[in-house]
Amino acid sequence: MAAAMPEALAEGMSASGRMAEKLSLPSLQSKMKRDPDVYESELSLIYNQFKSLVELFEQQASHNFTSLSGVATDSTVAKDLGDRATFLAHVTPFYPKHLPQFPKELAQFLRSSSRALPSGLRVHVAQALILLINRKMIDIRETLELFMELQTLGDKLLRKLAFSHVIHSIRRLNLKHKNDPKNRELQSILFAMLQQEDELKAKRALITLCELHRRKVWFDERTANAICMACFHTSSRIMIAALSFLIDYEKIEGDDDSDDSDSEDDQSAQQPMVVVNKEAIYKANNKGTTSSKKKKKAKLQRVVRNMKKQQRLQAEQNTNSNYYSPLNYLKDAQGFAEKLFSRLQTCNERFEVKMMMLKVIARTVGLHHLILLNFYPYLQKYVQPHQRDVTNLLAAAVQACHDMVPPDAVEPLFKQIVNQFVHDRSRPEAISVGLNVVREICLRVPLLMTEDLLQDLVLYKKSHEKAVSSAARSLLTLFREICPSLLAKKDRGRPSDPKARPKAFGEVHIASNVPGIELLEENDEESDDDVESGSIGSSKNDNESDEDVFPVEEDDQSDEDDVSEHAFSDSSIDHGADDDNGSGNDSTDEQEGDVLSDDDADDYRSEEDEDDEEELDRPSSRQGTSIPGSEGGEKKSKAQKRKFDDFDEKLQAAGNSLRALKKLAGAKLGNDSSDTQDGILSNEDFQKIKELTAKKDARIALSKHGFKLPNSDQLSSKRVDAAKLEANIRKKLSKEEKQALIKARREERGKYQARSAVKQKKTGGQSNLQKERKKLMPIAAKRAKVAKSRQEKKKKQQRAGKQFRGRKAWK
């Protein structure tokens, strides 16, 4: 039958009268693409042959002619079916009316007979179906489940082909924009496969989801939560694969299953940065013909897009990579951690799997600031210096600590780490690891440290072991910043803030104003003081303005005086800045309320208007300058600021005379009424705050020699590396490693030779005499040199004299 089909095809083509020679399928395919209407009869003939071959295979499959290699031993039948399937897939877009059901028939054939077909035929049929999907003859939603099932077969080549097709099809679907309706349908298929008990299907679904999440194609909460929920699958292999992806423990997809084009993004990121210069832009817009300029503009746009992509990828690499972890998008992080911890307590998995579960739990607790109090006592039984992978275990313990955990819950674990690792009989490696772990835990929960314990631990800075001394010094440096009072006086050094202390448990600093607004006010006050000192021209006013900006409070005054003094100082500072720069602060009104209420001030002002004007016209006794009362609110406020510079005298004057207090309240209310600022900051103010904050951070960093304490969010987002806990530790080499090191050194040293042989073998180049002989000199210099040598020879002979040495034999 297989031999009769080409004959029938040749008879059909020759009977049509268009050609007398036999055509191969590729040549007929090219002719049908150029002129589809002429070859309709040939198309129907090949389509009928395909149907008959499909029926033949289905009949053989029904009669159980199945084997590991295929259904039949005749390779020509499988070859003819594969060729016709590929042929019809190529010409289907040109015959939409003649082959409307062919894509579905091909998919159904592959779905029903995939396990019975030979491996080569399976690959050919799958390639034909992929070609139809790429040409949009059939939707990926109808074939996704089929290609996922094909990955579960034992065919390695087919698994690789189906996996790459699924990844690239979904990636092309979301290339320009996110297609959420189709994404939800495809995700539902994969999520359902992931929840099945069939281990092969669930694993392939998990690998596909992880790859799409890694490529940031499906970078949403649904995919992240589906990957995280795979940790509770009944199969331990699925659980291990999900845990491995979450902690980046190892690659889930092996080299066999990975796609060849996995590193497209990496290759584009590693390409050199292309710089667009002015000459290229000028040529693209002004030089050449219209078509050439169009090509140049298109090339320029591609270069610009490539530059933006590289900058975006570089920015993503520089930022925190943990942002892309699925653990960040957990809907119920507390429930996930509790459920996984309960499974850890009851499972009988090997130690490596338990360590992976510990890492994921600790990572989730630290990332979301969860409270899992039973987790810390569970870690205690593993905290031993001889425990296997103890550094990874301690890194997980550090990761699970944060400022929301009660110190009482972590204190037993903390004490056991100190007692087991840091003592005089412990090995230097264990002491250094213990000190590093203590430092990392105290960085997150500083309330665990006591004064006696810290001073004992700091004494290890005198150790002769580099790892131990450096770990103790790092602990000392940390507490110089967070709490210097716990250290001995000789160890405190020169801290930036001697009164620094850690926050109490549950203490939170709530911003009551725009962050950094005090820097803007200080900057405005400094500029106001510079203007005042320039206008007055005296150093005395400079000192007084400094006292305005930085008021000094007396310790021996009462609480009421302190409150009123603070109110006076803040109000004077704010009005100085308001009048000169037009920037106001709402806190001044609240502080004025401590001194005098608004109603009382209105009464006083209504009763004493004339007295206020007379008093304001009088010269100031402290500065010797006159304050005209007829001037505007701006000059009036400056005069009042100069008049009441000294806060102690101001309070005494207010206490001795009620009239002075009336004048002060009236002047302040007048300034407030004349001020038109409503407390809204402009874009320039925010930019100035940003610049001042950057300058302040730079000054602090310079004063601390680059040492900066990270905040709670930075600590939780950063993963604790177990290798850093073993810093500066020299590991002992095994016997095999020592022998390999000795052999490598012998090879580098070279063969043994005597000293004279080494001397004779010159490796430093030519001698000076050899260089002199080869030296290129001018002719005059050569002649002078020859003449000089001749004269020296003559003089040498004259000094030697003539001596008789016997008669020559030949004379």
VOGU-3710 file (C-alpha; in Angstrom, 3 decimals, decimal comma):
1> maaampeala> 0,000/0,000/0,000  2,862/2,324/0,833  4,397/1,641/-2,574  1,075/2,195/-4,355  0,521/5,674/-2,920  3,393/7,449/-4,717  2,279/5,744/-7,955  -1,232/7,036/-7,477  0,118/10,487/-6,750  2,246/10,379/-9,925
11> egmsasgrma> -0,708/9,131/-11,991  -2,906/11,898/-10,650  -0,366/14,575/-11,417  0,411/13,239/-14,904  -3,297/12,826/-15,709  -3,856/16,485/-14,975  -1,620/17,310/-17,929  0,549/19,853/-16,132  3,651/17,724/-15,773  4,904/14,383/-16,941
21> eklslpslqs> 7,588/13,811/-14,325  7,221/12,809/-10,723  7,466/15,633/-8,183  8,760/15,261/-4,636  6,749/16,610/-1,751  9,034/19,613/-1,054  8,962/20,754/-4,699  5,200/20,250/-4,886  4,861/22,195/-1,634  6,706/25,207/-3,058
31> kmkrdpdvye> 4,585/25,146/-6,238  1,357/24,926/-4,234  2,369/27,943/-2,163  2,966/29,989/-5,317  -0,274/28,936/-7,056  -2,714/27,333/-4,618  -5,747/27,142/-6,945  -4,027/24,990/-9,559  -3,070/22,131/-7,227  -6,342/21,449/-5,451
41> selsliynqf> -6,556/17,895/-6,829  -3,084/17,032/-5,591  -3,998/18,461/-2,195  -7,098/16,286/-1,912  -5,088/13,234/-2,965  -2,390/13,761/-0,318  -5,028/14,541/2,299  -6,796/11,246/1,569  -3,477/9,405/1,824  -2,899/10,986/5,242
51> kslvelfeqq> -6,321/9,852/6,449  -5,746/6,292/5,257  -2,372/6,132/7,009  -3,924/7,442/10,233  -6,626/4,759/10,062  -3,953/2,110/9,483  -2,069/3,155/12,598  -5,228/3,261/14,682  -6,176/-0,257/13,554  -2,723/-1,570/14,416
61> ashnftslsg> -2,934/0,112/17,819  -6,327/-1,491/18,457  -4,852/-4,932/17,680  -2,176/-4,301/20,353  0,740/-4,071/17,956  2,542/-1,924/20,479  6,131/-2,159/21,493  8,779/0,036/22,999  10,070/1,155/19,619  6,723/1,551/17,810
71> vatdstvakd> 3,757/-0,197/16,267  5,324/-1,678/13,163  8,668/-2,735/11,880  8,064/-1,170/8,449  9,784/2,217/8,596  8,439/3,362/5,220  4,874/3,654/6,548  5,965/5,869/9,444  8,106/7,937/7,087  5,233/8,476/4,628
81> lgdratflah> 2,872/9,531/7,414  5,395/11,962/8,870  6,143/13,486/5,453  2,487/13,994/4,615  1,714/15,474/8,029  4,540/17,967/7,607  3,463/18,716/4,010  -0,136/19,430/4,980  0,959/21,596/7,925  2,956/23,806/5,541
91> vtpfypkhlp> 0,182/24,249/2,986  -2,791/24,517/5,379  -2,623/28,370/5,598  -3,035/28,502/1,796  -6,084/26,195/1,810  -8,244/27,300/4,769  -11,458/26,075/3,100  -10,111/22,694/2,010  -8,363/21,798/5,304  -10,486/23,317/8,085
101> qfpkelaqfl> -10,423/20,205/10,273  -6,844/19,123/9,669  -5,268/20,825/12,780  -7,838/19,244/15,108  -7,459/15,850/13,427  -3,684/16,013/13,814  -3,978/16,991/17,489  -6,491/14,203/18,114  -4,260/11,654/16,400  -1,290/12,698/18,524
111> rsssralpsg> -3,399/12,638/21,684  -4,824/9,167/21,083  -1,769/7,406/19,640  1,133/9,221/21,257  2,325/6,226/23,249  1,957/3,818/20,303  3,780/5,879/17,689  7,501/5,488/17,040  9,671/8,196/18,548  10,665/9,662/15,181
121> lrvhvaqali> 7,072/9,862/13,967  5,955/11,425/17,262  8,520/14,174/16,845  7,471/14,824/13,209  3,779/15,018/14,085  4,523/17,271/17,080  6,610/19,589/14,871  3,763/19,758/12,345  1,305/20,668/15,105  3,691/23,340/16,461
131> llinrkmidi> 3,915/24,811/12,954  0,134/25,083/12,815  0,023/26,746/16,245  2,704/29,266/15,289  0,684/30,157/12,172  -2,423/30,582/14,371  -4,348/27,782/12,702  -5,102/26,335/16,139  -5,039/27,953/19,575  -2,522/27,108/22,295
141> retlelfmel> -5,392/26,709/24,771  -6,572/23,603/22,921  -3,141/21,992/22,769  -1,503/23,005/26,078  -2,687/19,937/27,941  -1,549/17,736/25,041  1,972/19,145/25,051  2,176/18,820/28,827  1,256/15,132/28,507  3,888/14,669/25,792
151> qtlgdkllrk> 6,525/15,785/28,299  5,638/12,869/30,558  6,676/10,332/27,920  10,105/8,776/28,027  11,176/10,507/24,812  13,894/12,970/25,728  13,883/14,845/22,411  10,095/15,182/22,415  10,104/16,395/26,034  12,587/19,113/25,190
161> lafshvihsi> 10,624/20,144/22,084  7,263/20,299/23,894  8,690/22,210/26,865  10,361/24,871/24,702  7,194/25,233/22,615  5,000/25,850/25,669  7,412/28,411/27,135  7,898/30,363/23,902  4,199/30,292/22,980  3,141/31,791/26,312
171> rrlnlkhknd> 6,007/34,266/26,120  4,936/35,452/22,646  1,378/35,719/23,924  2,496/38,307/26,516  5,223/39,967/24,480  3,568/43,321/23,772  1,131/43,386/26,682  -0,228/41,032/29,312  -3,095/38,987/27,911  -4,872/38,320/31,196
181> pknrelqsil> -7,927/36,399/29,884  -5,811/33,838/28,034  -3,272/33,741/30,853  -5,982/32,789/33,340  -7,228/29,967/31,130  -3,703/28,583/30,657  -2,918/28,981/34,346  -6,047/27,068/35,281  -4,878/24,123/33,150  -1,415/24,097/34,725
191> famlqqedel> -2,730/24,607/38,257  -5,073/21,661/37,838  -2,197/19,488/36,620  -0,066/20,616/39,549  -2,692/19,446/42,036  -3,006/15,990/40,487  -1,567/12,977/42,256  0,239/11,890/39,100  3,826/12,753/39,953  5,093/13,144/36,375
201> kakralitlc> 2,362/15,564/35,310  2,624/17,569/38,516  6,386/17,857/38,180  6,221/19,025/34,545  3,552/21,580/35,483  5,719/22,843/38,353  8,792/23,105/36,111  6,798/25,075/33,531  5,417/27,472/36,146  8,857/28,004/37,656
211> elhrrkvwfd> 10,392/28,713/34,259  7,676/31,202/33,332  8,075/32,895/36,716  11,855/33,012/36,323  11,514/34,610/32,904  9,037/37,111/34,453  6,314/36,118/31,987  3,844/35,024/34,675  5,003/37,280/37,428  1,832/37,541/39,477
221> ertanaicma> 0,395/36,412/42,783  -1,500/33,446/41,329  1,634/31,830/39,911  3,697/32,593/43,022  1,095/31,136/45,361  0,691/28,051/43,162  4,449/27,418/43,342  4,436/27,906/47,112  1,434/25,618/47,580  3,376/22,874/45,775
231> cfhtssrimi> 5,382/22,522/49,013  2,357/20,664/50,457  2,032/18,142/47,614  1,639/14,520/48,621  4,695/13,537/46,584  7,985/14,311/48,293  9,720/14,868/44,954  7,291/17,661/44,069  7,785/19,177/47,517  11,585/19,060/47,161
241> aalsflidye> 11,396/20,645/43,702  9,238/23,505/45,004  11,484/24,052/48,032  14,548/24,062/45,785  13,079/26,755/43,584  12,000/28,900/46,544  15,408/28,961/48,193  17,379/28,774/44,943  18,970/25,656/46,354  19,635/24,130/42,971
251> kiegdddsdd> 18,260/24,168/39,450  15,049/22,171/39,180  15,377/21,828/35,467  18,422/19,745/34,530  20,569/20,237/31,490  18,481/17,691/29,590  15,201/19,433/30,247  16,425/22,995/29,918  15,811/25,016/26,817  18,620/25,895/24,464
261> sdseddqsaq> 17,465/29,472/24,355  17,158/29,888/28,108  19,856/32,522/28,208  18,421/34,955/25,669  17,915/37,579/28,316  21,346/36,868/29,774  22,985/37,179/26,355  21,274/40,463/25,700  22,335/41,669/29,126  25,966/40,694/28,478
271> qpmvvvnkea> 26,144/42,522/25,139  28,350/45,606/25,160  26,655/48,926/25,592  26,175/50,704/22,260  26,603/54,478/22,450  24,519/56,676/20,165  26,608/59,658/19,082  25,551/62,913/17,456  27,011/61,927/14,110  24,758/58,873/13,816
281> iykannkgtt> 21,691/60,954/14,692  22,651/63,635/12,160  23,195/61,068/9,392  19,875/59,386/10,122  17,985/62,649/9,751  19,899/64,638/7,125  22,184/62,492/4,937  21,217/60,075/2,165  18,044/59,322/0,306  14,627/58,873/1,821
291> sskkkkkakl> 14,898/55,085/1,931  18,419/55,147/3,375  17,409/57,665/6,029  14,449/55,474/6,885  16,749/52,498/7,377  19,151/54,575/9,474  16,313/55,811/11,668  15,044/52,274/12,169  18,540/51,103/13,085  18,891/54,022/15,488
301> qrvvrnmkkq> 15,603/53,164/17,148  16,703/49,562/17,585  19,910/50,717/19,213  18,004/53,019/21,569  15,587/50,230/22,522  18,520/47,916/23,154  20,182/50,511/25,368  17,024/51,000/27,397  16,623/47,250/27,793  20,213/46,865/28,967
311> qrlqaeqntn> 19,809/49,722/31,432  16,607/48,167/32,763  18,236/44,759/33,169  21,251/46,311/34,862  19,004/48,248/37,233  17,127/45,046/38,085  20,414/43,284/38,801  21,622/46,132/41,014  18,412/46,201/43,003  17,407/43,532/45,418
321> snyysplnyl> 16,944/40,260/43,565  14,801/38,866/46,394  11,991/41,085/45,132  11,300/38,421/42,508  11,003/35,582/45,001  7,545/33,948/45,068  7,642/34,173/48,877  7,097/37,932/48,571  3,667/37,395/47,025  2,171/34,977/49,536
331> kdaqgfaekl> -1,441/35,815/50,308  -1,400/34,056/53,694  2,244/34,040/54,779  1,431/33,178/58,397  -0,698/30,204/57,405  1,934/29,016/54,938  4,697/29,123/57,574  2,582/27,379/60,224  1,452/24,640/57,830  4,973/23,997/56,565
341> fsrlqtcner> 6,342/23,954/60,122  3,727/21,401/61,192  4,705/19,227/58,229  8,357/19,587/59,226  7,604/18,351/62,723  5,734/15,279/61,488  7,638/14,280/58,334  10,200/11,476/58,135  12,288/12,923/55,321  16,054/12,872/55,222
351> fevkmmmlkv> 18,102/15,588/56,877  18,730/17,565/53,647  15,003/17,909/53,023  14,428/19,068/56,591  17,142/21,674/56,157  15,427/22,953/53,024  12,131/23,221/54,882  13,881/25,054/57,726  15,369/27,539/55,284  12,031/28,252/53,611
361> iartvglhhl> 10,285/28,718/56,970  13,013/31,031/58,248  12,996/32,991/54,996  9,220/33,443/55,171  9,310/34,486/58,836  12,025/37,058/58,243  10,575/38,370/54,994  7,060/38,981/56,309  7,984/39,666/59,976  5,912/36,734/61,184
371> illnfypylq> 5,663/35,495/64,761  6,231/31,740/64,976  7,245/31,205/68,583  7,563/27,404/68,402  10,162/27,645/65,666  12,995/28,889/67,918  12,790/26,078/70,506  12,734/23,595/67,608  16,065/24,995/66,386  17,646/24,598/69,821
381> kyvqphqrdv> 18,064/20,839/69,587  20,182/21,248/66,444  22,464/24,010/67,785  25,629/22,026/68,425  29,150/22,608/67,049  29,354/19,028/65,802  25,955/19,206/64,063  25,931/18,564/60,344  25,527/21,753/58,249  25,437/23,803/61,425
391> tnllaaavqa> 26,321/27,045/59,610  23,262/26,731/57,348  21,182/26,035/60,423  22,528/29,108/62,205  21,949/31,209/59,090  18,300/30,105/59,145  18,092/31,036/62,836  19,469/34,499/62,071  17,055/34,899/59,168  14,077/34,137/61,413
401> chdmvppdav> 14,944/36,950/63,854  13,428/40,400/63,411  12,353/43,320/65,551  8,749/42,098/65,900  9,758/38,874/67,681  9,637/39,093/71,502  13,184/38,919/72,890  12,035/36,366/75,491  11,211/33,890/72,700  14,690/34,118/71,134
411> eplfkqivnq> 16,668/34,382/74,376  16,984/30,583/75,064  18,275/29,995/71,532  20,634/32,950/71,856  22,055/31,710/75,145  22,545/28,197/73,806  24,494/29,549/70,815  26,768/31,491/73,162  27,232/28,592/75,571  27,856/25,972/72,896
421> fvhdrsrpea> 30,119/27,935/70,570  31,837/30,737/72,485  33,928/29,419/75,366  37,619/28,897/76,083  37,662/25,185/75,297  35,947/25,549/71,960  37,830/25,489/68,670  38,697/28,817/67,011  36,418/27,988/64,076  33,449/27,455/66,384
431> isvglnvvre> 34,210/30,644/68,358  34,369/32,791/65,223  31,118/31,322/63,882  29,435/31,859/67,248  30,565/35,486/67,448  29,407/36,178/63,910  26,001/34,649/64,638  25,725/36,681/67,855  26,508/39,840/65,885  23,878/39,100/63,226
441> iclrvpllmt> 21,205/38,269/65,806  21,976/41,394/67,848  21,784/43,461/64,671  18,141/42,362/64,403  17,220/41,974/68,093  19,703/44,114/70,082  17,729/43,775/73,323  19,093/40,233/73,789  22,577/41,475/74,697  23,506/42,248/78,301
451> edllqdlvly> 26,380/44,349/79,555  28,346/41,534/81,195  27,976/39,189/78,249  29,038/41,842/75,756  32,151/42,761/77,697  33,118/39,083/77,935  32,650/38,565/74,213  34,617/41,694/73,311  37,672/40,307/75,142  38,129/37,845/72,264
461> kkshekavss> 39,490/40,718/70,180  42,905/39,959/71,728  42,896/36,423/70,339  45,807/35,376/68,139  43,421/33,752/65,670  42,476/36,167/62,932  38,957/34,794/62,512  38,168/35,132/66,228  39,659/38,606/66,650  37,952/39,987/63,541
471> aarslltlfr> 34,581/38,580/64,652  34,970/40,157/68,107  35,947/43,504/66,577  32,905/43,445/64,311  30,697/42,872/67,365  32,446/45,762/69,111  31,895/48,046/66,104  28,216/47,166/66,006  27,552/48,087/69,634  29,529/51,303/69,316
481> eicpsllakk> 26,724/52,407/67,019  23,570/50,890/68,508  24,311/51,024/72,258  27,745/52,324/73,406  26,672/52,333/77,058  26,917/48,524/77,225  30,616/48,650/76,411  33,423/49,435/78,785  34,628/53,021/78,618  37,913/52,080/76,969
491> drgrpsdpka> 36,073/50,166/74,218  33,581/52,854/73,300  35,986/54,807/71,139  34,390/57,887/69,620  30,817/56,897/68,702  28,704/59,154/66,520  25,897/59,151/69,095  27,056/58,409/72,671  23,458/58,316/73,945  22,214/55,868/71,327
501> rpkafgevhi> 20,063/53,029/72,582  18,052/50,295/70,862  14,325/50,698/70,568  12,206/48,911/73,137  10,082/45,985/72,018  7,090/47,331/70,121  8,445/50,865/69,957  7,783/52,546/66,625  8,820/55,991/65,449  5,842/57,593/63,714
511> asnvpgiell> 6,578/60,530/61,441  4,409/63,503/62,398  5,663/65,653/59,549  7,265/65,417/56,142  10,507/63,410/56,514  13,468/65,755/56,212  11,493/68,971/56,761  13,776/69,884/59,661  16,763/69,899/57,283  14,957/72,377/55,037
521> eendeesddd> 14,117/74,597/58,013  17,705/74,522/59,265  18,964/75,399/55,804  16,533/78,313/55,563  17,520/79,538/59,032  21,200/79,431/58,135  20,539/81,485/55,014  18,456/83,964/57,109  21,266/84,299/59,632  23,743/84,984/56,830
531> vesgsigssk> 21,486/87,732/55,463  21,044/89,305/58,916  24,749/89,235/59,697  25,493/90,853/56,335  22,961/93,651/56,873  23,917/94,425/60,474  27,653/93,819/60,002  28,457/92,652/63,518  29,669/89,317/64,870  27,482/89,743/67,913
541> ndnesdedvf> 24,332/89,230/65,889  25,893/86,137/64,319  26,358/84,568/67,732  22,849/85,487/68,771  21,377/83,981/65,575  23,274/80,784/66,300  21,623/80,728/69,682  18,275/81,083/67,945  18,897/78,059/65,767  20,445/75,920/68,499
551> pveeddqsde> 18,837/76,924/71,847  20,459/75,622/75,036  18,088/74,530/77,776  18,913/74,896/81,465  18,699/71,785/83,636  17,845/73,590/86,850  14,643/75,155/85,503  11,222/73,756/86,189  9,224/71,662/83,720  6,864/74,482/82,978
561> ddvsehafsd> 9,741/76,806/82,090  11,200/74,135/79,789  7,918/73,740/77,942  7,403/77,474/77,550  11,034/77,965/76,559  10,729/75,305/73,872  7,590/76,966/72,612  9,319/80,359/72,427  12,366/78,939/70,666  10,372/77,003/68,058
571> ssidhgaddd> 8,111/79,929/67,388  11,029/82,311/66,925  12,759/79,877/64,577  9,660/79,265/62,512  8,807/82,955/62,203  12,323/83,746/61,157  12,050/81,214/58,377  8,454/82,197/57,517  9,165/85,876/57,112  12,295/85,473/55,016
581> ngsgndstde> 11,533/82,465/52,813  7,792/82,173/52,936  7,814/78,659/54,391  5,509/77,952/57,305  4,985/75,154/59,761  1,787/74,151/61,428  3,590/73,194/64,616  4,180/76,874/65,484  0,499/77,421/66,081  0,342/74,515/68,494
591> qegdvlsddd> 3,398/75,759/70,358  2,007/79,258/70,611  -0,986/77,806/72,360  1,245/76,848/75,274  2,193/80,496/75,783  -1,033/82,332/75,077  -4,395/81,413/73,606  -5,818/83,184/70,557  -8,812/84,689/72,363  -6,689/86,208/75,141
601> addyrseede> -4,296/87,594/72,582  -7,143/89,325/70,717  -8,368/90,906/73,969  -4,933/92,124/74,866  -4,383/93,506/71,400  -7,697/95,354/71,359  -6,934/96,971/74,742  -3,321/97,866/74,158  -3,070/98,838/70,463  -1,712/102,282/71,215
611> ddeeeldrps> 0,680/101,035/73,852  2,019/98,404/71,440  2,723/100,987/68,789  4,503/103,232/71,265  6,589/100,374/72,644  7,502/99,137/69,190  8,657/102,646/68,184  11,142/102,734/71,050  14,773/101,720/70,422  15,906/98,285/71,514
621> srqgtsipgs> 18,024/98,327/74,664  19,963/95,146/73,772  20,989/95,837/70,204  20,727/99,552/69,845  18,636/99,406/66,672  15,250/101,019/66,104  12,211/99,083/64,960  9,731/101,278/63,130  6,157/100,230/63,804  4,864/101,535/60,479
631> eggekkskaq> 6,886/98,988/58,443  5,432/95,730/56,967  5,110/92,366/58,676  8,430/91,093/57,333  10,664/93,794/58,862  8,569/93,722/61,998  9,176/89,994/62,511  12,940/90,393/61,976  13,027/93,127/64,557  11,109/91,011/67,015
641> krkfddfdek> 13,535/88,144/66,430  16,516/90,391/67,174  14,744/91,862/70,176  13,995/88,527/71,878  17,153/86,626/71,026  18,135/85,571/74,499  15,507/83,120/75,693  16,307/83,425/79,408  15,952/87,194/79,389  12,816/86,888/77,308
651> lqaagnslra> 11,189/84,591/79,849  12,201/86,864/82,721  10,787/89,863/80,887  7,560/88,010/80,242  7,340/86,974/83,883  8,077/90,433/85,320  5,804/92,403/83,041  2,451/91,298/81,700  2,686/94,114/79,227  5,690/92,515/77,488
661> lkklagaklg> 3,775/89,242/77,168  0,877/91,161/75,596  3,236/92,770/73,100  4,820/89,446/72,195  1,451/87,757/71,567  0,226/90,700/69,525  3,351/90,741/67,385  3,154/86,997/66,746  -0,514/87,149/65,803  0,237/90,019/63,476
671> ndssdtqdgi> 2,960/88,010/61,787  0,668/85,019/61,395  -2,058/87,131/59,866  0,385/88,717/57,430  1,887/85,352/56,441  0,262/83,910/53,308  2,047/80,538/53,345  -0,373/77,622/53,801  2,234/74,953/54,689  2,238/73,207/51,293
681> lsnedfqkik> 5,681/72,278/49,977  6,518/72,777/46,334  8,477/70,448/44,050  11,566/72,585/44,575  11,243/72,115/48,338  11,058/68,335/47,983  14,082/68,362/45,669  15,964/70,478/48,200  15,009/68,047/50,981  16,324/65,185/48,869
691> eltakkdari> 19,642/66,955/48,293  20,035/67,870/51,972  19,247/64,295/53,027  21,876/62,959/50,636  24,444/65,406/52,020  23,584/64,422/55,577  23,937/60,713/54,767  27,276/61,393/53,093  28,547/63,255/56,165  27,420/60,450/58,444
701> alskhgfklp> 29,035/57,840/56,212  32,306/59,764/56,170  32,271/60,158/59,933  31,642/56,406/60,339  34,225/55,457/57,668  31,530/53,957/55,429  29,817/51,929/58,188  26,038/52,215/58,005  23,459/50,245/59,942  20,767/48,743/57,720
711> nsdqlsskrv> 17,154/49,192/58,696  14,666/46,436/59,422  13,328/46,203/55,862  16,801/45,912/54,382  17,718/43,166/56,845  14,558/41,185/56,130  14,920/41,415/52,350  18,581/40,404/52,381  19,329/36,706/52,534  21,822/35,589/55,181
721> daakleanir> 24,734/33,775/53,573  26,123/30,897/55,616  29,565/31,375/54,036  29,859/34,848/55,606  29,460/33,326/59,053  32,694/31,411/58,374  34,708/34,443/57,308  38,518/34,313/57,700  38,432/30,658/58,730  41,185/28,492/57,278
731> kklskeekqa> 39,722/25,097/56,594  41,863/22,024/57,184  42,870/20,196/54,040  42,466/16,475/53,655  45,335/14,174/52,715  44,276/14,038/49,064  43,996/17,829/48,860  47,451/18,253/50,391  48,996/15,815/47,885  47,317/17,574/44,971
741> likarreerg> 48,618/20,912/46,241  52,173/19,555/46,548  52,044/18,158/42,998  50,815/21,457/41,613  53,645/23,327/43,316  56,191/20,853/41,934  54,923/21,405/38,415  55,155/25,163/38,799  58,688/24,937/40,225  60,152/23,162/37,205
751> kyqarsavkq> 62,933/20,565/36,828  65,887/20,620/39,252  69,192/21,904/37,779  72,600/22,855/39,083  73,273/26,466/39,919  75,897/26,856/37,212  73,495/25,501/34,600  70,843/27,929/35,708  73,387/30,761/35,453  74,430/29,794/31,969
761> kktggqsnlq> 70,845/29,613/30,818  70,022/33,255/30,400  66,420/34,278/30,607  66,811/38,008/31,039  67,568/38,937/27,412  70,847/40,125/25,767  73,860/41,501/27,563  75,048/45,089/27,226  77,913/44,006/24,953  75,540/42,259/22,579
771> kerkklmpia> 73,282/45,246/22,572  76,255/47,519/21,816  77,230/45,471/18,795  73,749/45,574/17,354  73,230/49,202/18,122  72,435/51,323/15,082  74,638/54,425/15,040  75,275/57,206/12,475  78,348/56,895/10,181  80,116/59,855/11,818
781> akrakvaksr> 79,692/58,291/15,246  81,046/54,977/13,953  84,116/56,668/12,429  84,772/58,589/15,614  84,491/55,421/17,622  86,934/53,569/15,330  89,428/56,453/15,435  89,210/56,629/19,181  89,821/52,919/19,570  92,811/53,164/17,209
791> qekkkkqqra> 94,351/55,996/19,252  93,844/54,117/22,465  95,572/51,087/20,939  98,587/53,182/19,897  98,938/54,715/23,318  98,789/51,300/24,882  101,602/50,054/22,651  103,754/53,105/23,457  103,346/52,572/27,147  104,243/48,898/26,818
801> gkqfrgrkaw> 107,597/49,573/25,004  109,502/47,418/22,534  110,677/44,075/23,847  112,777/41,392/22,012  110,860/38,207/21,842  113,161/36,146/19,648  113,721/35,804/15,933  110,803/34,870/13,855  110,971/31,437/12,359  109,950/32,542/8,876
811> k> 112,394/35,445/8,521
//
